Amino acid sequence: MQRKSFGSMSCPIARSLERVGEWWSILILRDAFRGLTRFDQFQKSLDIAPNMLTRRLNALVEAGLLERRRYSEHPPRHEYVLTERGRDFRPVLWALLAWGNRHFAPEGPSVIVVDTETGEPADPVLVDRRSGKVMVEAAFRSVTAPAAARRAS
């Protein structure tokens, strides 16, 4: 059964899911942020089938989140490095981590985000870059933007 493509939808959430909506993709990105770059490192960390890992890495490269770089000619071997687009995914991972710790870790958090200067635990929240305000439901909402109106025309 072939899955539906969200790539042509105007919704930015749908378009994002087209690139990272498969759980292996998010876990590969998580591991890339932890410093993993090589196929065998990802495979060992995730215990993922080689063919699935190959497909997911290729999809992340095609989506522009990872860059494939050759590090050995004989035999040909590549490493996978986060691109700027990939590095921009970090806040999404931190938000998932905080949400998971808050709702799905009855034993307590197994991974937390900390301030690198103080070592103190951080509480990731979404903040509006322009105003500096924490984005909570009462103060912010989603609305249709001009690009949606142009697309409908």
PyMOL commands that place a pseudoatom at each C-alpha (Angstrom):
pseudoatom trace, name=CA, resn=MET, resi=1, chain=A, elem=C, hetatm=0, pos=[0.000, 0.000, 0.000]
pseudoatom trace, name=CA, resn=GLN, resi=2, chain=A, elem=C, hetatm=0, pos=[1.482, 3.323, -1.062]
pseudoatom trace, name=CA, resn=ARG, resi=3, chain=A, elem=C, hetatm=0, pos=[1.203, 6.165, 1.409]
pseudoatom trace, name=CA, resn=LYS, resi=4, chain=A, elem=C, hetatm=0, pos=[-0.281, 9.538, 0.561]
pseudoatom trace, name=CA, resn=SER, resi=5, chain=A, elem=C, hetatm=0, pos=[2.149, 12.363, -0.211]
pseudoatom trace, name=CA, resn=PHE, resi=6, chain=A, elem=C, hetatm=0, pos=[1.725, 15.595, 1.729]
pseudoatom trace, name=CA, resn=GLY, resi=7, chain=A, elem=C, hetatm=0, pos=[4.386, 17.489, -0.256]
pseudoatom trace, name=CA, resn=SER, resi=8, chain=A, elem=C, hetatm=0, pos=[1.981, 19.459, -2.430]
pseudoatom trace, name=CA, resn=MET, resi=9, chain=A, elem=C, hetatm=0, pos=[-0.417, 20.460, 0.350]
pseudoatom trace, name=CA, resn=SER, resi=10, chain=A, elem=C, hetatm=0, pos=[-0.346, 24.126, 1.343]
pseudoatom trace, name=CA, resn=CYS, resi=11, chain=A, elem=C, hetatm=0, pos=[-0.257, 23.310, 5.072]
pseudoatom trace, name=CA, resn=PRO, resi=12, chain=A, elem=C, hetatm=0, pos=[3.270, 23.773, 6.481]
pseudoatom trace, name=CA, resn=ILE, resi=13, chain=A, elem=C, hetatm=0, pos=[2.693, 20.974, 8.998]
pseudoatom trace, name=CA, resn=ALA, resi=14, chain=A, elem=C, hetatm=0, pos=[1.797, 18.565, 6.189]
pseudoatom trace, name=CA, resn=ARG, resi=15, chain=A, elem=C, hetatm=0, pos=[4.823, 19.663, 4.150]
pseudoatom trace, name=CA, resn=SER, resi=16, chain=A, elem=C, hetatm=0, pos=[7.082, 19.177, 7.169]
pseudoatom trace, name=CA, resn=LEU, resi=17, chain=A, elem=C, hetatm=0, pos=[5.643, 15.717, 7.806]
pseudoatom trace, name=CA, resn=GLU, resi=18, chain=A, elem=C, hetatm=0, pos=[6.443, 14.832, 4.201]
pseudoatom trace, name=CA, resn=ARG, resi=19, chain=A, elem=C, hetatm=0, pos=[10.128, 15.318, 5.118]
pseudoatom trace, name=CA, resn=VAL, resi=20, chain=A, elem=C, hetatm=0, pos=[10.331, 14.036, 8.706]
pseudoatom trace, name=CA, resn=GLY, resi=21, chain=A, elem=C, hetatm=0, pos=[6.998, 12.352, 9.457]
pseudoatom trace, name=CA, resn=GLU, resi=22, chain=A, elem=C, hetatm=0, pos=[8.360, 8.813, 9.470]
pseudoatom trace, name=CA, resn=TRP, resi=23, chain=A, elem=C, hetatm=0, pos=[9.623, 7.948, 12.974]
pseudoatom trace, name=CA, resn=TRP, resi=24, chain=A, elem=C, hetatm=0, pos=[12.989, 6.598, 11.797]
pseudoatom trace, name=CA, resn=SER, resi=25, chain=A, elem=C, hetatm=0, pos=[13.706, 9.988, 10.224]
pseudoatom trace, name=CA, resn=ILE, resi=26, chain=A, elem=C, hetatm=0, pos=[13.217, 11.833, 13.499]
pseudoatom trace, name=CA, resn=LEU, resi=27, chain=A, elem=C, hetatm=0, pos=[15.365, 9.313, 15.371]
pseudoatom trace, name=CA, resn=ILE, resi=28, chain=A, elem=C, hetatm=0, pos=[18.118, 9.603, 12.742]
pseudoatom trace, name=CA, resn=LEU, resi=29, chain=A, elem=C, hetatm=0, pos=[18.042, 13.388, 13.174]
pseudoatom trace, name=CA, resn=ARG, resi=30, chain=A, elem=C, hetatm=0, pos=[18.151, 12.941, 16.966]
pseudoatom trace, name=CA, resn=ASP, resi=31, chain=A, elem=C, hetatm=0, pos=[21.263, 10.802, 16.577]
pseudoatom trace, name=CA, resn=ALA, resi=32, chain=A, elem=C, hetatm=0, pos=[22.822, 13.279, 14.138]
pseudoatom trace, name=CA, resn=PHE, resi=33, chain=A, elem=C, hetatm=0, pos=[22.459, 15.964, 16.815]
pseudoatom trace, name=CA, resn=ARG, resi=34, chain=A, elem=C, hetatm=0, pos=[24.240, 13.590, 19.204]
pseudoatom trace, name=CA, resn=GLY, resi=35, chain=A, elem=C, hetatm=0, pos=[27.179, 13.539, 16.777]
pseudoatom trace, name=CA, resn=LEU, resi=36, chain=A, elem=C, hetatm=0, pos=[26.567, 10.364, 14.811]
pseudoatom trace, name=CA, resn=THR, resi=37, chain=A, elem=C, hetatm=0, pos=[27.490, 10.690, 11.135]
pseudoatom trace, name=CA, resn=ARG, resi=38, chain=A, elem=C, hetatm=0, pos=[28.180, 7.237, 9.738]
pseudoatom trace, name=CA, resn=PHE, resi=39, chain=A, elem=C, hetatm=0, pos=[25.854, 4.531, 8.489]
pseudoatom trace, name=CA, resn=ASP, resi=40, chain=A, elem=C, hetatm=0, pos=[27.135, 1.905, 10.935]
pseudoatom trace, name=CA, resn=GLN, resi=41, chain=A, elem=C, hetatm=0, pos=[26.757, 4.331, 13.866]
pseudoatom trace, name=CA, resn=PHE, resi=42, chain=A, elem=C, hetatm=0, pos=[23.120, 5.016, 13.010]
pseudoatom trace, name=CA, resn=GLN, resi=43, chain=A, elem=C, hetatm=0, pos=[22.453, 1.319, 12.447]
pseudoatom trace, name=CA, resn=LYS, resi=44, chain=A, elem=C, hetatm=0, pos=[23.963, 0.332, 15.796]
pseudoatom trace, name=CA, resn=SER, resi=45, chain=A, elem=C, hetatm=0, pos=[22.183, 3.109, 17.706]
pseudoatom trace, name=CA, resn=LEU, resi=46, chain=A, elem=C, hetatm=0, pos=[18.766, 2.442, 16.176]
pseudoatom trace, name=CA, resn=ASP, resi=47, chain=A, elem=C, hetatm=0, pos=[18.941, -1.314, 15.516]
pseudoatom trace, name=CA, resn=ILE, resi=48, chain=A, elem=C, hetatm=0, pos=[17.372, -0.560, 12.134]
pseudoatom trace, name=CA, resn=ALA, resi=49, chain=A, elem=C, hetatm=0, pos=[17.443, -2.769, 9.034]
pseudoatom trace, name=CA, resn=PRO, resi=50, chain=A, elem=C, hetatm=0, pos=[20.110, -1.598, 6.546]
pseudoatom trace, name=CA, resn=ASN, resi=51, chain=A, elem=C, hetatm=0, pos=[17.629, -1.195, 3.683]
pseudoatom trace, name=CA, resn=MET, resi=52, chain=A, elem=C, hetatm=0, pos=[15.319, 0.965, 5.834]
pseudoatom trace, name=CA, resn=LEU, resi=53, chain=A, elem=C, hetatm=0, pos=[18.246, 3.068, 7.050]
pseudoatom trace, name=CA, resn=THR, resi=54, chain=A, elem=C, hetatm=0, pos=[19.414, 3.574, 3.469]
pseudoatom trace, name=CA, resn=ARG, resi=55, chain=A, elem=C, hetatm=0, pos=[15.929, 4.750, 2.430]
pseudoatom trace, name=CA, resn=ARG, resi=56, chain=A, elem=C, hetatm=0, pos=[15.590, 7.116, 5.380]
pseudoatom trace, name=CA, resn=LEU, resi=57, chain=A, elem=C, hetatm=0, pos=[19.076, 8.606, 4.943]
pseudoatom trace, name=CA, resn=ASN, resi=58, chain=A, elem=C, hetatm=0, pos=[18.429, 9.107, 1.216]
pseudoatom trace, name=CA, resn=ALA, resi=59, chain=A, elem=C, hetatm=0, pos=[15.099, 10.800, 1.984]
pseudoatom trace, name=CA, resn=LEU, resi=60, chain=A, elem=C, hetatm=0, pos=[16.715, 13.125, 4.554]
pseudoatom trace, name=CA, resn=VAL, resi=61, chain=A, elem=C, hetatm=0, pos=[19.457, 14.020, 2.059]
pseudoatom trace, name=CA, resn=GLU, resi=62, chain=A, elem=C, hetatm=0, pos=[16.855, 14.629, -0.663]
pseudoatom trace, name=CA, resn=ALA, resi=63, chain=A, elem=C, hetatm=0, pos=[14.841, 16.813, 1.746]
pseudoatom trace, name=CA, resn=GLY, resi=64, chain=A, elem=C, hetatm=0, pos=[17.951, 18.876, 2.463]
pseudoatom trace, name=CA, resn=LEU, resi=65, chain=A, elem=C, hetatm=0, pos=[18.198, 18.010, 6.157]
pseudoatom trace, name=CA, resn=LEU, resi=66, chain=A, elem=C, hetatm=0, pos=[21.394, 15.968, 5.832]
pseudoatom trace, name=CA, resn=GLU, resi=67, chain=A, elem=C, hetatm=0, pos=[24.324, 16.270, 3.473]
pseudoatom trace, name=CA, resn=ARG, resi=68, chain=A, elem=C, hetatm=0, pos=[26.103, 13.148, 2.234]
pseudoatom trace, name=CA, resn=ARG, resi=69, chain=A, elem=C, hetatm=0, pos=[29.917, 13.528, 2.267]
pseudoatom trace, name=CA, resn=ARG, resi=70, chain=A, elem=C, hetatm=0, pos=[32.397, 10.919, 1.077]
pseudoatom trace, name=CA, resn=TYR, resi=71, chain=A, elem=C, hetatm=0, pos=[35.058, 10.098, 3.652]
pseudoatom trace, name=CA, resn=SER, resi=72, chain=A, elem=C, hetatm=0, pos=[36.589, 7.022, 1.978]
pseudoatom trace, name=CA, resn=GLU, resi=73, chain=A, elem=C, hetatm=0, pos=[37.247, 6.268, -1.683]
pseudoatom trace, name=CA, resn=HIS, resi=74, chain=A, elem=C, hetatm=0, pos=[38.130, 2.563, -1.360]
pseudoatom trace, name=CA, resn=PRO, resi=75, chain=A, elem=C, hetatm=0, pos=[35.675, 1.300, -0.409]
pseudoatom trace, name=CA, resn=PRO, resi=76, chain=A, elem=C, hetatm=0, pos=[33.348, 4.245, -1.051]
pseudoatom trace, name=CA, resn=ARG, resi=77, chain=A, elem=C, hetatm=0, pos=[31.923, 5.380, 2.287]
pseudoatom trace, name=CA, resn=HIS, resi=78, chain=A, elem=C, hetatm=0, pos=[29.855, 8.403, 3.224]
pseudoatom trace, name=CA, resn=GLU, resi=79, chain=A, elem=C, hetatm=0, pos=[29.041, 10.323, 6.345]
pseudoatom trace, name=CA, resn=TYR, resi=80, chain=A, elem=C, hetatm=0, pos=[25.827, 12.235, 6.911]
pseudoatom trace, name=CA, resn=VAL, resi=81, chain=A, elem=C, hetatm=0, pos=[26.087, 15.756, 8.297]
pseudoatom trace, name=CA, resn=LEU, resi=82, chain=A, elem=C, hetatm=0, pos=[23.287, 18.090, 9.345]
pseudoatom trace, name=CA, resn=THR, resi=83, chain=A, elem=C, hetatm=0, pos=[22.629, 20.987, 6.974]
pseudoatom trace, name=CA, resn=GLU, resi=84, chain=A, elem=C, hetatm=0, pos=[21.363, 24.380, 8.095]
pseudoatom trace, name=CA, resn=ARG, resi=85, chain=A, elem=C, hetatm=0, pos=[17.820, 23.120, 7.409]
pseudoatom trace, name=CA, resn=GLY, resi=86, chain=A, elem=C, hetatm=0, pos=[18.563, 20.047, 9.505]
pseudoatom trace, name=CA, resn=ARG, resi=87, chain=A, elem=C, hetatm=0, pos=[20.046, 22.101, 12.355]
pseudoatom trace, name=CA, resn=ASP, resi=88, chain=A, elem=C, hetatm=0, pos=[16.868, 24.208, 12.361]
pseudoatom trace, name=CA, resn=PHE, resi=89, chain=A, elem=C, hetatm=0, pos=[15.030, 21.028, 13.423]
pseudoatom trace, name=CA, resn=ARG, resi=90, chain=A, elem=C, hetatm=0, pos=[16.677, 21.042, 16.888]
pseudoatom trace, name=CA, resn=PRO, resi=91, chain=A, elem=C, hetatm=0, pos=[13.911, 23.082, 18.600]
pseudoatom trace, name=CA, resn=VAL, resi=92, chain=A, elem=C, hetatm=0, pos=[11.339, 20.596, 17.281]
pseudoatom trace, name=CA, resn=LEU, resi=93, chain=A, elem=C, hetatm=0, pos=[13.302, 17.742, 18.862]
pseudoatom trace, name=CA, resn=TRP, resi=94, chain=A, elem=C, hetatm=0, pos=[13.597, 19.636, 22.140]
pseudoatom trace, name=CA, resn=ALA, resi=95, chain=A, elem=C, hetatm=0, pos=[9.854, 20.308, 22.103]
pseudoatom trace, name=CA, resn=LEU, resi=96, chain=A, elem=C, hetatm=0, pos=[9.170, 16.584, 21.535]
pseudoatom trace, name=CA, resn=LEU, resi=97, chain=A, elem=C, hetatm=0, pos=[11.607, 15.706, 24.316]
pseudoatom trace, name=CA, resn=ALA, resi=98, chain=A, elem=C, hetatm=0, pos=[9.913, 18.085, 26.781]
pseudoatom trace, name=CA, resn=TRP, resi=99, chain=A, elem=C, hetatm=0, pos=[6.440, 16.889, 25.780]
pseudoatom trace, name=CA, resn=GLY, resi=100, chain=A, elem=C, hetatm=0, pos=[7.474, 13.252, 26.110]
pseudoatom trace, name=CA, resn=ASN, resi=101, chain=A, elem=C, hetatm=0, pos=[9.037, 13.870, 29.531]
pseudoatom trace, name=CA, resn=ARG, resi=102, chain=A, elem=C, hetatm=0, pos=[5.921, 15.712, 30.682]
pseudoatom trace, name=CA, resn=HIS, resi=103, chain=A, elem=C, hetatm=0, pos=[3.358, 13.157, 29.469]
pseudoatom trace, name=CA, resn=PHE, resi=104, chain=A, elem=C, hetatm=0, pos=[5.012, 9.784, 28.840]
pseudoatom trace, name=CA, resn=ALA, resi=105, chain=A, elem=C, hetatm=0, pos=[7.751, 9.336, 31.456]
pseudoatom trace, name=CA, resn=PRO, resi=106, chain=A, elem=C, hetatm=0, pos=[6.058, 8.197, 34.679]
pseudoatom trace, name=CA, resn=GLU, resi=107, chain=A, elem=C, hetatm=0, pos=[9.460, 6.962, 35.904]
pseudoatom trace, name=CA, resn=GLY, resi=108, chain=A, elem=C, hetatm=0, pos=[10.915, 10.435, 35.320]
pseudoatom trace, name=CA, resn=PRO, resi=109, chain=A, elem=C, hetatm=0, pos=[12.923, 11.926, 32.449]
pseudoatom trace, name=CA, resn=SER, resi=110, chain=A, elem=C, hetatm=0, pos=[15.716, 9.854, 30.917]
pseudoatom trace, name=CA, resn=VAL, resi=111, chain=A, elem=C, hetatm=0, pos=[17.005, 12.764, 28.801]
pseudoatom trace, name=CA, resn=ILE, resi=112, chain=A, elem=C, hetatm=0, pos=[16.770, 16.478, 29.564]
pseudoatom trace, name=CA, resn=VAL, resi=113, chain=A, elem=C, hetatm=0, pos=[17.966, 19.723, 28.007]
pseudoatom trace, name=CA, resn=VAL, resi=114, chain=A, elem=C, hetatm=0, pos=[20.438, 21.667, 30.153]
pseudoatom trace, name=CA, resn=ASP, resi=115, chain=A, elem=C, hetatm=0, pos=[21.999, 25.123, 30.063]
pseudoatom trace, name=CA, resn=THR, resi=116, chain=A, elem=C, hetatm=0, pos=[25.575, 24.520, 28.878]
pseudoatom trace, name=CA, resn=GLU, resi=117, chain=A, elem=C, hetatm=0, pos=[26.963, 27.324, 31.078]
pseudoatom trace, name=CA, resn=THR, resi=118, chain=A, elem=C, hetatm=0, pos=[25.260, 26.411, 34.350]
pseudoatom trace, name=CA, resn=GLY, resi=119, chain=A, elem=C, hetatm=0, pos=[24.304, 22.771, 33.871]
pseudoatom trace, name=CA, resn=GLU, resi=120, chain=A, elem=C, hetatm=0, pos=[20.833, 23.653, 35.124]
pseudoatom trace, name=CA, resn=PRO, resi=121, chain=A, elem=C, hetatm=0, pos=[17.854, 21.861, 33.552]
pseudoatom trace, name=CA, resn=ALA, resi=122, chain=A, elem=C, hetatm=0, pos=[16.016, 23.870, 30.898]
pseudoatom trace, name=CA, resn=ASP, resi=123, chain=A, elem=C, hetatm=0, pos=[12.296, 23.822, 30.167]
pseudoatom trace, name=CA, resn=PRO, resi=124, chain=A, elem=C, hetatm=0, pos=[11.965, 24.185, 26.382]
pseudoatom trace, name=CA, resn=VAL, resi=125, chain=A, elem=C, hetatm=0, pos=[9.086, 26.427, 25.359]
pseudoatom trace, name=CA, resn=LEU, resi=126, chain=A, elem=C, hetatm=0, pos=[8.191, 28.159, 22.118]
pseudoatom trace, name=CA, resn=VAL, resi=127, chain=A, elem=C, hetatm=0, pos=[8.909, 31.888, 22.232]
pseudoatom trace, name=CA, resn=ASP, resi=128, chain=A, elem=C, hetatm=0, pos=[7.994, 34.501, 19.640]
pseudoatom trace, name=CA, resn=ARG, resi=129, chain=A, elem=C, hetatm=0, pos=[11.286, 35.831, 18.269]
pseudoatom trace, name=CA, resn=ARG, resi=130, chain=A, elem=C, hetatm=0, pos=[9.826, 39.320, 17.666]
pseudoatom trace, name=CA, resn=SER, resi=131, chain=A, elem=C, hetatm=0, pos=[8.154, 39.986, 21.012]
pseudoatom trace, name=CA, resn=GLY, resi=132, chain=A, elem=C, hetatm=0, pos=[9.965, 37.512, 23.261]
pseudoatom trace, name=CA, resn=LYS, resi=133, chain=A, elem=C, hetatm=0, pos=[6.582, 36.336, 24.574]
pseudoatom trace, name=CA, resn=VAL, resi=134, chain=A, elem=C, hetatm=0, pos=[5.984, 32.681, 25.402]
pseudoatom trace, name=CA, resn=MET, resi=135, chain=A, elem=C, hetatm=0, pos=[3.566, 31.332, 22.817]
pseudoatom trace, name=CA, resn=VAL, resi=136, chain=A, elem=C, hetatm=0, pos=[0.526, 30.078, 24.693]
pseudoatom trace, name=CA, resn=GLU, resi=137, chain=A, elem=C, hetatm=0, pos=[-2.937, 29.446, 23.329]
pseudoatom trace, name=CA, resn=ALA, resi=138, chain=A, elem=C, hetatm=0, pos=[-4.599, 32.506, 24.837]
pseudoatom trace, name=CA, resn=ALA, resi=139, chain=A, elem=C, hetatm=0, pos=[-2.037, 34.914, 23.356]
pseudoatom trace, name=CA, resn=PHE, resi=140, chain=A, elem=C, hetatm=0, pos=[-1.416, 33.308, 19.940]
pseudoatom trace, name=CA, resn=ARG, resi=141, chain=A, elem=C, hetatm=0, pos=[-3.389, 31.442, 17.277]
pseudoatom trace, name=CA, resn=SER, resi=142, chain=A, elem=C, hetatm=0, pos=[-2.883, 30.169, 13.732]
pseudoatom trace, name=CA, resn=VAL, resi=143, chain=A, elem=C, hetatm=0, pos=[-4.453, 32.126, 10.879]
pseudoatom trace, name=CA, resn=THR, resi=144, chain=A, elem=C, hetatm=0, pos=[-4.447, 31.827, 7.110]
pseudoatom trace, name=CA, resn=ALA, resi=145, chain=A, elem=C, hetatm=0, pos=[-1.488, 33.709, 5.630]
pseudoatom trace, name=CA, resn=PRO, resi=146, chain=A, elem=C, hetatm=0, pos=[-1.359, 35.625, 2.312]
pseudoatom trace, name=CA, resn=ALA, resi=147, chain=A, elem=C, hetatm=0, pos=[0.325, 32.736, 0.464]
pseudoatom trace, name=CA, resn=ALA, resi=148, chain=A, elem=C, hetatm=0, pos=[-2.768, 30.559, 1.048]
pseudoatom trace, name=CA, resn=ALA, resi=149, chain=A, elem=C, hetatm=0, pos=[-5.006, 33.202, -0.536]
pseudoatom trace, name=CA, resn=ARG, resi=150, chain=A, elem=C, hetatm=0, pos=[-2.683, 33.529, -3.548]
pseudoatom trace, name=CA, resn=ARG, resi=151, chain=A, elem=C, hetatm=0, pos=[-2.653, 29.742, -4.002]
pseudoatom trace, name=CA, resn=ALA, resi=152, chain=A, elem=C, hetatm=0, pos=[-6.473, 29.605, -4.011]
pseudoatom trace, name=CA, resn=SER, resi=153, chain=A, elem=C, hetatm=0, pos=[-6.692, 32.229, -6.780]
for i in range(1, 153): cmd.bond("trace and resi %d" % i, "trace and resi %d" % (i + 1))
show_as sticks, trace
zoom trace
